[in-house]
Amino acid sequence: MKGRDAAACVEPAGEGRVRVNAAGRCFLVAATCPHRDGLLLYGYVNAAKLRITCPLHRSSFDLVTGAVVVGPSDGVLETEELPCPST
């Protein structure tokens, strides 16, 4: 996605989830924002702050806890940290 942090990537993971790689850490998160089901596959990832922002209404979530950092969402994002494959 244009404007995406170069140290991050988001890819489909199946079963309603996406895999987010940011700053050397890997997360499995819900594929849609809990606010209005925006597709997080197209979200902006800030690797430095470990956050993902929904492209629909700009709700931003902490990748570690799933907590809303900013935006209209009042729901928590389902997230799970995974081991990253070694390169």
Secondary structure, DSSP 8 states (H G I E B T S, - for coil): -TT--TTEEEEEEETTEEEEEETTEEEEEESB-TTT--BGGG-EEETTTTEEE-TTT--EEETTT--EEESS--S---EEEE-----
